[in-house]
């Protein structure tokens, strides 16, 4: 049986992907996550519980009650010794690296966290992919790498040399490191530039989550750049479906390296997004219009033609449907 190492398995996308892999593939999945406190770890614990785990505090492997092919170990990817202890007895056939310090605004307050996780941690995971000579190394990048790029929609061939924040800079550095690694060691490697992923069990630091929480509590929401922003919102199920398809489609070019935009190709005005969220919640938002947009891109839009050609990818979830799914889950969570 083939096996895959999934980093960031208790994270938003990792949780959904793990569930998809054990339901729709014959893979054995080994998940790692450090369960850090960037946002409330209780949500990460809930995700693990949904995946069938009742033990996740120690540094040894636990098996899921939901599937005998799913395992979890609490590991910090920036800790080489911990990685050696956890992974020394494994031999994965593929690696999907989603673990990272996320968030643009937090990078202003805790920059070293991004260096530790997104650079040192990235390199550590990449070294394990090399050690195992995996058939495919997939890693998460971000639409943030496009930075000050003015060409819309964003194309994979556009420059990423003008990042607007440290988070974007670390993600761009990941792409450069991975390219060099693929060139040197011929490890088939795919980087995915995610565009504003949303959905159930999502991250509380994301705008849509914070907006929903504030609206329900009759608190004002901060609308940056006075609402003059657009985002290419992508539902998490479309993201995980594409990753699963790419997992069995490693690049065969020379060097064996590809970068793909993974988005929706339909940017939405921030004010329109808020209106749709209000409709889903059945409640109006109180808005605090803020002119500041420090470190933020004003527009994101993915050119997804390359991914369409590679795997026939087409996003299937309309924003109204995806947001309603999130709101239904969110309201249930708030009632608990």
C-alpha positions as CSV (number, residue, x, y, z in Angstrom):
1,X,0.0,0.0,0.0
2,X,1.3,3.4,-0.9
3,X,1.7,6.0,1.8
4,X,1.7,9.8,1.9
5,X,3.1,12.2,4.5
6,X,0.6,15.1,5.0
7,X,1.9,18.0,7.0
8,X,-0.5,20.5,8.6
9,X,-3.0,17.7,8.9
10,X,-5.0,19.4,11.7
11,X,-5.2,22.6,9.7
12,X,-8.1,23.8,7.6
13,X,-7.1,22.4,4.2
14,X,-5.2,19.5,5.7
15,X,-8.3,18.3,7.6
16,X,-10.5,18.3,4.5
17,X,-7.8,16.6,2.4
18,X,-7.1,13.9,4.9
19,X,-10.8,13.0,4.9
20,X,-10.9,12.9,1.1
21,X,-7.8,10.7,0.8
22,X,-9.1,8.1,3.2
23,X,-12.5,8.0,1.6
24,X,-11.5,8.1,-2.0
25,X,-8.1,6.5,-2.3
26,X,-6.3,3.4,-1.0
27,X,-3.4,5.5,0.4
28,X,-2.2,5.2,4.0
29,X,-2.0,8.7,5.3
30,X,0.5,9.9,8.0
31,X,-0.4,13.3,9.3
32,X,1.7,15.7,11.4
33,X,0.9,19.0,12.9
34,X,2.2,21.0,15.9
35,X,-1.2,22.2,17.0
36,X,0.2,25.7,17.7
37,X,-1.8,28.5,19.2
38,X,-1.8,31.0,16.3
39,X,-5.6,30.5,16.5
40,X,-7.6,28.5,19.1
41,X,-6.1,25.0,19.1
42,X,-9.5,23.7,20.2
43,X,-10.7,24.0,16.5
44,X,-7.7,21.9,15.4
45,X,-8.6,19.3,18.1
46,X,-12.2,19.2,16.8
47,X,-10.9,18.5,13.3
48,X,-8.8,15.7,14.6
49,X,-11.7,14.3,16.5
50,X,-13.8,14.4,13.3
51,X,-11.1,12.3,11.7
52,X,-11.3,9.7,14.4
53,X,-8.5,10.6,16.8
54,X,-8.9,10.7,20.6
55,X,-5.3,11.1,21.4
56,X,-3.1,13.9,20.1
57,X,-1.0,15.3,22.8
58,X,2.0,13.1,22.7
59,X,4.9,12.7,20.2
60,X,4.0,9.1,19.2
61,X,1.8,8.0,16.4
62,X,-1.9,7.5,17.1
63,X,-4.2,5.7,14.7
64,X,-7.7,6.9,13.7
65,X,-10.8,5.0,14.8
66,X,-12.4,6.2,11.5
67,X,-9.8,4.5,9.3
68,X,-6.9,2.1,9.9
69,X,-5.1,3.9,7.1
70,X,-5.0,7.3,8.9
71,X,-2.4,8.2,11.6
72,X,-1.4,11.3,13.5
73,X,1.6,12.5,15.4
74,X,2.2,15.9,17.0
75,X,5.4,17.3,15.4
76,X,6.8,20.8,14.8
77,X,8.4,20.8,11.3
78,X,11.0,23.3,12.4
79,X,12.3,20.9,15.0
80,X,14.8,18.6,13.2
81,X,15.1,16.3,16.2
82,X,11.4,15.8,16.6
83,X,11.1,15.2,12.8
84,X,13.7,12.5,13.0
85,X,12.0,10.8,16.0
86,X,8.6,10.8,14.3
87,X,9.6,10.0,10.7
88,X,12.7,7.9,11.1
89,X,10.7,4.7,10.9
90,X,8.6,5.7,8.0
91,X,9.0,5.5,4.2
92,X,6.5,7.6,2.5
93,X,5.9,7.4,-1.3
94,X,4.7,11.0,-1.6
95,X,4.6,14.2,0.5
96,X,1.9,16.9,0.7
97,X,3.3,19.8,2.6
98,X,0.6,22.2,3.8
99,X,2.0,23.1,7.2
100,X,3.0,26.8,7.5
101,X,2.6,29.9,9.5
102,X,-0.3,31.6,7.7
103,X,-1.7,35.1,7.7
104,X,-0.5,38.4,6.3
105,X,-1.2,40.7,9.3
106,X,0.4,38.4,11.9
107,X,3.7,38.6,10.0
108,X,4.0,42.2,11.2
109,X,3.8,41.1,14.8
110,X,5.7,37.8,14.8
111,X,8.1,37.7,11.8
112,X,10.4,35.1,13.2
113,X,7.6,32.6,13.4
114,X,7.4,32.8,9.6
115,X,11.2,32.2,9.3
116,X,11.0,29.2,11.6
117,X,8.0,27.5,10.0
118,X,8.0,28.6,6.4
119,X,11.7,28.5,5.7
120,X,13.4,26.2,8.2
121,X,10.4,24.0,8.4
122,X,9.9,23.9,4.7
123,X,13.5,22.9,4.2
124,X,13.2,20.1,6.8
125,X,10.2,18.6,5.1
126,X,11.8,18.9,1.7
127,X,14.8,17.0,3.0
128,X,12.6,14.1,4.0
129,X,11.1,14.0,0.5
130,X,14.6,13.7,-0.8
131,X,15.6,11.0,1.7
132,X,12.6,8.9,0.7
133,X,13.0,9.8,-3.0
134,X,9.3,10.3,-3.2
135,X,7.4,10.0,-6.5
136,X,5.8,13.4,-5.8
137,X,6.4,16.3,-3.5
138,X,3.4,18.8,-3.4
139,X,3.7,22.0,-1.4
140,X,1.4,24.9,-0.6
141,X,2.3,28.3,-1.9
142,X,0.0,31.3,-2.0
143,X,-1.6,33.9,-4.3
144,X,0.2,36.4,-2.1
145,X,3.4,35.8,-4.0
146,X,2.1,37.9,-6.8
147,X,2.5,41.0,-4.6
148,X,2.6,44.2,-6.5
149,X,1.9,42.5,-9.8
150,X,-0.6,44.6,-11.8
151,X,-1.4,42.0,-14.5
152,X,-4.9,40.5,-13.8
153,X,-5.7,37.6,-13.9
154,X,-2.5,36.4,-12.3
155,X,-0.6,33.9,-14.5
156,X,2.0,31.4,-13.3
157,X,4.6,33.1,-15.6
158,X,4.2,36.5,-13.9
159,X,7.0,37.8,-11.7
160,X,6.8,37.1,-8.0
161,X,9.7,39.4,-7.1
162,X,7.7,42.2,-5.5
163,X,6.1,40.6,-2.4
164,X,4.2,43.0,-0.2
165,X,4.7,41.3,3.2
166,X,7.0,38.7,4.9
167,X,4.4,35.9,4.5
168,X,4.5,36.4,0.7
169,X,8.3,36.5,0.7
170,X,8.6,33.2,2.5
171,X,6.2,31.6,0.1
172,X,8.1,32.9,-2.8
173,X,11.3,31.6,-1.2
174,X,9.7,28.2,-0.9
175,X,9.1,28.1,-4.7
176,X,12.7,29.0,-5.4
177,X,14.0,26.3,-2.9
178,X,11.7,23.7,-4.4
179,X,12.8,24.5,-7.9
180,X,16.5,24.2,-7.0
181,X,15.8,20.9,-5.2
182,X,13.9,19.5,-8.1
183,X,16.7,20.5,-10.5
184,X,19.4,18.9,-8.3
185,X,17.7,15.7,-7.1
186,X,15.0,15.1,-9.8
187,X,12.2,14.9,-7.2
188,X,8.9,15.5,-9.1
189,X,7.6,18.7,-7.4
190,X,4.4,20.7,-7.6
191,X,3.7,24.0,-5.9
192,X,0.1,25.3,-5.5
193,X,-0.7,28.9,-5.3
194,X,-3.9,28.9,-3.2
195,X,-6.4,31.8,-3.7
196,X,-8.5,32.8,-0.6
197,X,-9.7,29.4,0.5
198,X,-12.9,29.3,2.6
199,X,-15.3,26.7,3.9
200,X,-16.4,24.6,6.9
201,X,-13.9,24.2,9.8
202,X,-12.1,27.2,8.4
203,X,-9.5,29.4,10.0
204,X,-10.8,32.0,12.5
205,X,-8.2,34.5,11.4
206,X,-9.7,34.7,7.9
207,X,-12.0,37.6,7.1
208,X,-15.1,35.6,6.3
209,X,-14.9,33.8,9.6
210,X,-14.3,37.0,11.6
211,X,-17.1,38.8,9.7
212,X,-19.6,36.1,10.5
213,X,-18.6,36.1,14.2
214,X,-18.9,39.8,14.5
215,X,-22.2,40.1,12.6
216,X,-23.9,37.5,14.8
217,X,-22.6,39.4,17.9
218,X,-23.8,42.8,16.6
219,X,-20.2,44.0,16.5
220,X,-18.8,46.2,13.7
221,X,-16.5,44.6,11.1
222,X,-13.4,46.4,9.8
223,X,-13.7,46.8,6.0
224,X,-10.2,47.6,4.8
225,X,-9.4,50.0,2.0
226,X,-13.0,51.2,2.4
227,X,-14.2,48.0,0.7
228,X,-12.3,48.6,-2.6
229,X,-10.8,45.1,-2.8
230,X,-11.5,42.0,-4.8
231,X,-10.7,38.4,-3.9
232,X,-10.8,35.1,-5.8
233,X,-12.7,33.1,-3.2
234,X,-12.1,29.3,-3.6
235,X,-14.2,26.7,-1.7
236,X,-12.1,24.1,0.2
237,X,-13.7,21.1,-1.5
238,X,-12.5,22.4,-4.9
239,X,-9.0,22.8,-3.5
240,X,-8.8,19.3,-2.0
241,X,-10.3,17.7,-5.2
242,X,-7.5,19.3,-7.2
243,X,-4.8,18.2,-4.8
244,X,-6.0,14.6,-4.9
245,X,-6.0,14.7,-8.8
246,X,-2.5,16.2,-8.9
247,X,-1.1,13.7,-6.4
248,X,-1.2,11.0,-9.1
249,X,-0.1,13.5,-11.8
250,X,3.6,14.3,-11.0
251,X,5.4,16.6,-13.5
252,X,7.5,14.8,-16.1
253,X,9.3,17.9,-17.5
254,X,12.9,18.8,-17.0
255,X,13.4,19.8,-14.2
256,X,10.4,17.9,-12.9
257,X,8.8,21.0,-11.4
258,X,5.4,22.8,-11.9
259,X,3.6,25.7,-10.3
260,X,-0.2,26.0,-10.6
261,X,-2.7,28.6,-9.6
262,X,-5.5,27.0,-7.6
263,X,-8.4,29.4,-7.5
264,X,-11.8,30.2,-8.8
265,X,-11.1,32.7,-11.6
266,X,-14.0,34.8,-10.5
267,X,-13.0,37.6,-8.2
268,X,-15.7,39.1,-6.1
269,X,-15.9,42.7,-4.7
270,X,-15.4,42.8,-1.0
271,X,-18.7,44.7,-0.5
272,X,-20.6,42.1,-2.6
273,X,-19.0,39.3,-0.6
274,X,-20.2,41.0,2.7
275,X,-23.7,41.3,1.2
276,X,-23.8,37.6,0.3
277,X,-22.6,36.7,3.8
278,X,-25.4,39.0,5.3
279,X,-27.9,37.1,3.2
280,X,-26.6,33.7,4.4
281,X,-26.7,34.9,8.0
282,X,-30.0,36.7,7.7
283,X,-28.5,39.7,9.4
284,X,-27.0,43.0,8.4
285,X,-23.4,43.9,9.2
286,X,-22.3,47.0,11.0
287,X,-19.3,48.3,9.0
288,X,-16.3,50.2,10.1
289,X,-14.7,51.5,6.9
290,X,-10.9,51.6,7.3
291,X,-8.6,53.2,4.7
292,X,-5.5,51.2,5.7
293,X,-4.5,48.3,3.5
294,X,-0.9,47.8,4.6
295,X,0.7,44.7,3.1
296,X,-2.6,43.8,1.3
297,X,-3.2,43.1,-2.3
298,X,-6.1,45.0,-3.7
299,X,-7.1,42.4,-6.3
300,X,-6.5,38.6,-6.6
301,X,-7.6,36.6,-9.6
302,X,-6.3,33.3,-10.7
303,X,-5.6,32.3,-14.3
304,X,-6.4,28.6,-14.0
305,X,-5.9,27.5,-17.7
306,X,-2.7,25.7,-16.9
307,X,-4.4,23.6,-14.2
308,X,-7.4,23.0,-16.6
309,X,-5.0,21.6,-19.2
310,X,-3.1,19.4,-16.7
311,X,-6.0,17.7,-14.9
312,X,-9.2,19.1,-16.3
313,X,-9.7,21.2,-13.2
314,X,-12.8,23.4,-13.0
315,X,-14.1,25.0,-9.7
316,X,-17.5,23.6,-9.0
317,X,-18.8,25.6,-6.0
318,X,-20.5,29.0,-6.4
319,X,-19.7,31.5,-3.7
320,X,-23.4,31.7,-2.5
321,X,-23.4,27.9,-2.1
322,X,-20.0,27.6,-0.4
323,X,-20.7,30.5,2.0
324,X,-24.1,29.0,2.9
325,X,-22.3,25.7,3.7
326,X,-19.9,27.6,5.9
327,X,-22.7,29.5,7.7
328,X,-24.7,26.4,8.3
329,X,-21.6,24.8,10.0
330,X,-20.7,28.0,11.8
331,X,-24.2,28.5,13.3
332,X,-24.1,24.9,14.5
333,X,-20.7,25.5,16.1
334,X,-22.0,28.6,17.8
335,X,-25.0,26.7,19.2
336,X,-22.7,24.1,20.9
